[in-house]
Amino acid sequence: MNNKIEKAIDYYTIKSKKIIEHINSSNNLTAEEIIQSAEELAILEYKLTALEVAKAS
């Protein structure tokens, strides 16, 4: 079970980093695009937090 949790953590971490890189590297994002990316990032962070808690249990 821990192996699956580790894989999920790795997956969501990579997705988060890609979103952050996209936001930081783009100079012409609209406010809506920034908000949408931030919402996606928040969801990923919640998932990562839940996985870290499950891993610790």
N, C-alpha and C positions, 0 to 999 in steps of 0.2 A: 504494500500500500504506500509506503514512504517513497518508493521509486516513482510511482505515478504522481504523487504530490510534487516531487522534485521536478519532474518533467513539465508539469503544469506551471510551476513557478518559473522555470526557465522560459517557457513559451510566452507567458504573460509579461515577463520582464523584457523580452526581446520586442514584443509588440509595443510596450510602453516607450522603450528607447526609440523605436522607429517614429512614433508619433511626436515625441519631443524633438528629434532630429528634423522632422518635416516642418514643425512650427518654427524652429530656430533658423532653418536654412532658407525659408521662404520670406521674401520681402514684400510680396503683394497679396497677402491673405486678407480676405474680408473679415469683418467682425464676426459674421455668422460662421465662417470656416474656423476661426479661432475658438469660438464658443463650442462648436460641435466637436472639435478635437479635444478640447478641455473636458467635455462631458465623457467622451470615450476614455480619456486618460483617467478620469475619476472612477469610472466603472472598473477599469483594469486594476487600479490601486485598491479598491474594495476587495476584488477577487484575490489579489496578492496577499492582502492582510488576512483574509479568511484562510487562505492556504497556509500561511505561516502559523496561524493559530492551530490549525489541524495538524500540522507537522510537529508542533511542540507538544501536542496531547498524546 
